[in-house]
């Protein structure tokens, strides 16, 4: 019974304030504990300065007073494409998301602006005990599990935009893989910005138990908008002993979007974490997937590819933090720029005292056209 036209409910104001955060939480029916978490993050966000590195001054052009912090285009999440309003469904059909779900994916989550509008898993995932749902559902139905990990890999005081995300996050994915389960088909979440002057702040949490495996795909795009929009998502990943997780991130935002994300994983003993990151859109991207190699024998990999055309700046790279003995990391960074676009690789490899026997390989290649 939904209208085919997309009607929005917005939360905005001249600057982010406590009332906006409370209103957002009320709309989502959240617990008092979650409200307090959001408000604590808001206080940190207010007092943290803008980063002074990266972006070559582009961050100064972001007007947070002009951002809409929440835009809800539909009333509920559905599990049938035919129930999604035609305007929204047409967008995802042009991106071939329904076709990909039918042919090669084990589950799909589709977020349109601030809310997940479609989500469905294959039945065999449920039988295996795999949980793949949107974060708003997860905090209501799986809080005993979510609460153990939310904010432990990326705390809200990590950086200004992580604090902003923790204050006003909406949507995103929760993925939990039980011990010993190998999810054979990839799972995908797709994030679309379609509203002007929008801030999209999805929150994603992935937990892979011992000796399990999963491949999660994170795809992003935006309409060609006239006014600047902001994407400040957070992805937290926990990979337990002997497990393996691969996350493929592909973003093709329009050139009006500032893409400022925080992606971090912790790999326990003998675990493997792989990031594959493709950045080809946005006005400014600052994106550095990182792995905390916290257990002996843990392994991390990042393949980062950035393309910058006219009017774009791709500030991308990786961070590998060796905290335990015999850990290994592999970073491959490739950048392409043309027509005045700027592409750079920013990386850190840190070996903590006591992480003996650790090894790292880093390779950077650039092509200027």
N, C-alpha and C positions, 0 to 999 in steps of 0.2 A: 503493500500500500504506500510505498514511498514515492515522492515526486521524482520525476526524471531530472529536475533541475537541482543543482547543488546549492543549498542554503546553509549559511555559516552562522555559528555562534562563536563570538570572539571574546577573548580576555586581553585587554590592552590598557595602556595608560601612559602618562608621561613618566616613564621609569618604572622599574619593577618594584613593587611594594608588598607589604605583608598581606594586604587585603586580596590582591591578585592570587597570591599563593594559597590563601585559605579558600577562596572561591573555587580555585582549580581542584583542591582536595575534596571539597564538598561535592562538586559535580561527579567526582569519581567514587564517592562513598568510602573514603579511606579511613583507617583507624587513627586514633589520637597519636599513636607512636609515629606513624608516617607523616602526619602533619608536623610534628615537632622536628623530625628529620629534615623536612623541607625548610622549615623556618630557620633551623641552625645553619643550613647551607646558604640560605639567603643572607644571613648576617655575615658569613665569610665572603660571599660574593661582593657585598657592598664595600668591604674594607680592602679587598685585594686589588692591586693596580692592574692595568692592562699590561700584557707582556711587552717588554721593550726590545725583544729580539724577534727576528723573523718577519717576513711580510714586507720589508722595505717601506715601512710607514703606512701600509694599507690598513692596518688595524685602527688607525686614527680616523678612518672614514666610516667606521661602523657607528651608527646612531642608535644606541639601545633604547632611547626614549621613543623612537619611531617604530619599534618592533612590536608586532602582535605576538603575545606569548602563548596563545592557544587558539586554535581554530578547529571546531568540530563540524565536519561536513555531513555526517549522518548520525542516526540515533542509536545504532547498535551494530555489532560485528556479526556477520552471517557466514555460513559455510557452503553457500551455493552461489555461483557467479550470477545466476539469473535473478537473484534477490538484491544484487548491488545496483544502485541507481544507474541508469543508462549512461549518463555523462561520465561517471567515474569508471564504470565498467569498460567503456570505449577506450579510455586512456590506457588501462592495463591490457586490453586486447591489442592495441597498437604496439605495445611493448612486448607482446607475445607471452605474457606471464601465464594466462590460462593454458595455452598450448604447452608450455614448458612443464607445467604441473602434470598434465595428462601423460607426457611422454617420458620425462626423465627425473622428476623430483618426488621425494617421499613426503613432503609437506610444504605448504606455502602460507606465508603471512603477507598481507598487502596493507601498507599504511598510506593513507591519503591525508596530507597535512598533519594534524596532531593525533589522529586516531586510527587504529587498525580497523579496516572496514570489511576485510575478508580473511578467514583463516580456516584451514582444513588440513588434517593429517591422513595418511593412509592407515587403515585399521590395524595393520600388523605392527605399527609403532606402538600403539596403545597396548597390544598384547605383550610386547617386549618390555613394557614399563617405561618407555621413553615419554617424557613430557616436553611438548613443543607447543607453546601458546604465547599470546601477547602478555606483556608485563603487567598490564592493568588487571587481567584475569589472574595472573600468577600470584600477585600480592594478596589477592582475596582468597584464592583457593589453595595456595601452596605456601603460605607465609612461613610455616615451620621450616621449610627447606630454603626458600628465598632469603629469609631473614638472616640465615647463617653466613651468607656470602655477599649480599648486596652492600656495596661500598667498601669491601675489604681489599679489593685489588686496585680500585681507583677511588680513594677517599675523597670526600667533597672538598677538602682543602688542598687537593693536589695542584690545581691551577684555577684561574678565574672562570674559565668556561666549563670545567668540571663542576665547580660550585654552582654555576648558573643552571647546568643540567640537573643537578641534584635538587635544586629548588623547584623547577617547573617541568620536570620530565613528564612525558606523556607518550604512550605507545612503546614500541620496541618489542623485543622477543625474550622469552625465557626458554632455555633449552637444557634439559637434564637427561643424561644418558647413564643408565645403571651399569654397575660393574660387569665387565665381560661382554657387553652388548656391542656389536658392530653394526652401525646403521649403514646399510649398503648404498642407499640412494641419498644424494645431497638434499638438504633442507634449505629453503630460501625465504628470506624476508626482503620485500621490496618497499622502498620509501620514496614517496613522491611529494614534492612541494608544488602546489598549484595556486596558492593564494599569495597576493602581493604583501610585502613587508612582514612576512611570517618568520617566526623562529621555530624551527623543528628541533625538538629535544628528546628524541627517542632514547631509551635506556635498554641495553641488551646485556643479559647475563647467561653465560654458558658454563655448565658444570659437567665434566666428563669423569666418571668414576674409574676406578682401577681397571686397567686392561681393556678399556672400551675404545671405540673409535667413532668419530662423526666428522662430516664435512658440511659446514654451514656457509651459505652464500648470502652476502649482503649487497644488494643492488640499490642504486640511488639515481634519481633524475629529477628535473624540474622543468616547468613550463618556462617559455621565454617571457620573463616578467619585466615590467618597466621600472620597478623600484627594487632596492636591495633587500635580500632576504638572508637569514642566518641559519646555518645548520651546525648545531653543537651537540652531536651525539656522543654517547659513551658506550664502549663495549668492554665488559669484564669477562675474563675466561679463567677457569680453574681446571687444570689438567692433573688428575691424580696419578699415583704410581703406575708406571707401565702403560699409561693411556696415550692416545694420539688424537690430536684435534687439528683440523685444517679449516681456516677461515679465509674465504675469498671475498674481497671487497672491491666492487666495481662502481665507481661514481662518475656520472656524466651530468653534473648539475649545469644549469644555464649560467651564462656569464654574469648574472646579477647576484649570484649566491656566494656568500663567504662560508667556506667549509672548514670548520675548526673543531676537530674531533680528538677524542682521547681513547686509544685502543691499547689495552694491556692484558697480558696473560701471566699466570704463575704456573710453572711446570715443576711438578714434584719428582721424586726419584725415578729415573728411567723413563720419564715422560717425554713426549715430543709435541712441540707446538709449531705450526706452520701458518704464517700469514702470506697471502698472495694479494697484493694491493695494486689496483689500477686506478690512476687519477687522470682523467682527461677533460674534466669540466671545471666549472666554478671560476669566479673572478680571482679568489685567493684560496688556496688550500694549504693548511698546516696539518700534516698527518704523519705521525711517526709510531707505527705499531711497535710494541715493546714486549719483551719476554723477561720475566724474572726467573732465572734458572736456580731454583731454590733447593733442589734435591740432587744428590750425587748421580752422575750419569745422565742428567736431563739434557735435552737438545732443543735448540730453537732455530727457526729459519724464517727469513723475510725476503720475499721477492717484491720489490717496489718499482713500479713503472709510472712515470709521470710525463704527460704531454702538455705543453703550454703553447697556445696560439696567441694571436693578437689580443692584447688586453688581459692576459692571464698570467698568474704567478703560481707555480707549483713548488711549494717548499715542503719536500717530502723526505722520508728516510726511515730510520729504524733505531731502536735502542735494545741492546743486549746486556743484561746485568747478570754476571756470573757470581753466584753466591755460595756455590757448593763445589766440592772437588770433582774433577773429571767431567765437567760440563762442556758442551760444545755448541758453537753457534755459527751460522752461515748467513751472510747478508749480501744480496745482489741488488744493486740500485741502478736503474736505467732511466735516463731523462732525455727528452727531445723537446726542442723549442724552435719556433719559426715565427716570422713576421713580427718580431719584437717581443714575443712572449718570453717569460723568464722561468727557468726550471733549475732547481738546485737540490742537492742531496745533503741532508743534515743527519749525522749519525753519531752514536755513542756506543762504544764497547767498554764496559767497566768490569774489572776482575777484582773481587773483594779479597781482602786478606784471608788466607786459609783455603781459597778455591784452587788448590794445587792441581796441576795436570789439566787445567782448562785450556781449550783451544778455540780460536775464532778465525774465520776467513771473511774478508770484506772485499767486494769488488764494485767499483762505480764506473759506469760508461755513460758518456754524454754525446749527443748528436745535435749540432747547431745547423739549421737550414736557413 
